[in-house]
Amino acid sequence: AAVSAASFCAVTSASAEISGKYNTYSYYFEVPANTYVKTCNANVSYNPNNVEFARSSKGNLGGTFKVSNIGITDTLKRTYVEYSNSSPSNKSGNLGYVTLKTTSSIPSFNVTLVKNDRNNTLVTSTVKVNRILMGDANQDEHVDIADATAIIQSIGNADEYGLSEKGKLAADVNFDGMVTGADANLIQELIAGMINGFCD
């Protein structure tokens, strides 16, 4: 499920199955165990006419996850991520996540700096940015009724129909930190055209 709680609202933000609408992607900044990441900087550039910042939250490793959105020109905007932790963990996990909505190409984050607890500079690939299409519970790169079904099946019989870790993150479309029938309902409402998408 997502890192922290948020509420749901109906805005223009939809799935890969609905052309001409927004696709909603969450970008998770993940680190392996025993890396003690103290500092991480990253950014993404995009055309604000096609891409919108939706939300962000810190992850499960503590620290500060600061996100800034800066307009460069009418057709260029950047979202900056600055992570810092005075007591970095040796555990694997994620530093935080950023959610963007796009009607065109899918932006990619560029990790520019990673340092550990000894202030040593690590290779930027230490922090992996995993992009997840929100609503894609079955991880087939589409959002459709099969995703709502996958959620209901996983709730009824997790041993046989359990979602993958990415699937759980994608399924939490109301951003409340859990995968429940409410998420399946929202996906069904999206497919039926009753709502336009997922947001905070």
N, C-alpha and C positions, 0 to 999 in steps of 0.2 A: 504494500500500500504506500501511499505518498508519505512524505516525511512529516508534514504537520497538517493541522486541520485548516479548512477554509470552507466557505459557503459556496452555494451554486447559484448561478444566474443564467438567464437565457440571453445570449448575445450571438452575433454572427461569428461562429467558430465551429467548424464541423469536421467531417471525416474524409478519408481518401475516397469514399464511395460516393460522395456528393460533390459533383463538379461545380466550379464557380464559387464555392464557399471556402472558408478557412479550414485548414488542417491544424490541429493543435498538437505540439510536440513538447515534451519535457526532456531536458538535458540534465543528466545526473553526473556529477563529478566524482568518480569512484577511484579509490586507492587500495592497493593490496596491503596485506598485513606487514608489519615491521618496517614501514617506510617513515613513520613519524613526521608526516607532512605538517610543517609549521606555517608555511606561506604558499599561496598559489594565486597567480594572476592569469586571467583569461579574458578574451573578448570575442565578439562576433559583430560583423558589419552587415548591414542590410538596407534595402530600400523601404522607408517607412510607409510608402504607398501600398506595399504588398505584404509587409510583415509588421506585427505588433507584439510588444512585450505584454505578457499576460500576468505573470506572478513569479515569485521566487520564495525560497525558504532554505534555512540552513539544514544540514543533514544530521546524521546520527553520531558524528564524531566530535561534537562540541565545537567550540571556537566561534568566530564571527564570519558570517557570509554576507558580504556587502555587495549590492548590485546597483550600478548607476547606468542610466540611459541618457546618452548625449547626442543631440542633433548636430550633425556636421554641416549638411546642406539640405535642401528640400528633398533630395533623392538619396541621401546617405545618413544613416544613423548607426551608432555603436552602443552595444550593451557591454559594460565592463563588469567583471567579477573579481573581487578581492577577498581572499580567504586568509584568515590568520588565527593561530591558536597558540597561546603561551605554554600550554601543556599538551602537546600533540600525543595522540594515541598510537600504540603499536598494533591496534586492531585494523582489520579491513572494514571498509564501509564507504559512505559517501559524504563529501564535504558539504553538499547542498545541491539544489536544483534550480533551474530557470525554465519557465514555460513560455514559449513563443507561439504565435498564430501566424500562418502564412497562406497566401492564395497562390503563390507561384513556386519558385525554387525553395529548397529546404536549406536554410543557413547552417553553417558549421562553425563551432567554437574553435578558437585558436588558443591553446594554452601557451603562455609566454614565459612564465617563471614558476619554478617549484623549488622550495628550500625545506630542509629538514630541521630537527631540533638543534643540530650543531651549526646551523646556518650555512651548511654546505648546499651548493646548487645541484639539484638532481636533474636528470633528463626530463624534459617536459612530458614524455610519454608515461612517466610515473603516474600521472593523473589521467585516467581514461574518461572521455566524455561519451557516455552512452545516451543515444537519442531514442526516445520512446514515443510512438504515436498513441496519444491518449484515446482510450476506447478499444484498442486492439488487444483484447484479453487473450485471444488464441494465437496471437503473434503471427498472423498470416499477411500482415502489411495492409489490411483493409479493416474498416469498421462497418460491421453489418450485424444482422440479427444473430449470426452464429456466435458473435462475441457475448451477447446477452445470454444466449443459451449456455455458453461455456461457464459464465459466472454462476448461473443457477445450478448447473451440474456440480461445480466445485463446492458450492455451499452444501448441497445435498450429500455429496460423497467425495470428500477431498482425497481419500486414498486412491480412488479410481480415476477421478476427473480433476485432480489438483492442477492449478495454474502454475506456470513457470514463474520464477522470481520477477522477470520482466513483465510477464502477463499480469501479475498481481499489481505492479506499479501502474500499468496501462489501464487496468480495470477500475481503479479508484478515481472515477471521473468526477466525483463531487469533492475530492480532495479532503476527505475527513479522516484519512489514515486507516481505513478499513475497506474490505471488499464485501459488499452486502447486496441484498436485493434492490436497494435504492439505486445502486450503480447500474444494474441490469435494466431497471425501469427507465433511467435517463437515456441509456443507449437506445432502447426501444422508442422512446419519445423522439429522439433525434432522427432515427430512421423513418419514423412516421411523419416527420416534418412538423411536429408539435412544438419543438424548440429548435433553436439555431446552433446550439453548441454547448461547450463546457467552459466555465471560467470561475474566477474567484469573486 
